[in-house]
């Protein structure tokens, strides 16, 4: 019996092709060059600075940022106040503290005693200052002052005071200047022509409109109410009374 042999040949896939690396299309890469600043940028910035536009823009941005910070802080404070009732608690604590302070004042008369002590200290302050100056003029006083300054410098308190003053002066400086200005300058109204006047307490002041003397210094203007007749004089001028001379024209 004869059998017919069938040759099985594998089929070659027609899509499988070998690519020649020489004939393949090269991938194009785009190289970007990053330029941070150009000359035109510096020129524009210089023009903006010269014209003041850069300063105005910086000020506007800073103002907007500060307003946004204040707004967010206010909203956060209001939200916390609504949630935890902080303002009500603080007001209740302050009210209870004020009531307790008034009760202690009534029991121990703290306010009256403090007022009496402050008045006595102010009245005796020139005597205390004179006694301290007399003590510092003696050899023992000068030695004591030198030793105290050496100890104050070597112990570190001098530098602490300087650092504390550096932080406090920017805040307390305007208040101190205001207090000093109030002690050195007097301001009022002329009784003759009702015109405002202002000047130093250490000099005589005449009204610029009518020419009357509206302020006449008496003794040391730093000591309120001190008389210029000397320590043995019994009469003292009141600090709120001003001697005025009128000249009718």
Residue pairs with C-beta under 8 A, 6 or more apart in sequence:
45 54
48 54
48 57
49 55
80 86
81 87
104 110
105 111
126 223
135 141
136 142
136 145
152 158
183 201
183 222
184 200
184 201
184 202
185 198
185 199
185 200
185 201
186 198
186 199
186 200
186 201
186 205
186 215
187 196
187 197
187 198
188 196
188 197
188 198
188 214
188 215
188 242
189 195
189 196
189 197
190 196
190 197
190 207
190 209
190 210
190 212
190 214
191 214
191 244
192 207
192 210
192 212
192 244
192 246
193 207
193 209
193 210
195 207
195 208
195 209
195 210
197 205
197 207
197 208
197 214
197 215
199 205
199 215
201 215
201 217
201 221
202 217
202 221
203 217
204 213
204 215
204 216
204 217
205 213
205 214
205 215
206 212
206 213
206 214
207 213
207 214
210 247
210 249
211 247
212 244
212 245
212 246
212 247
213 244
213 245
214 242
214 244
215 242
216 242
216 243
218 226
218 227
218 228
218 237
219 226
219 227
219 228
220 226
224 239
225 236
225 237
225 238
225 239
226 236
226 237
227 233
227 235
227 236
227 237
229 235
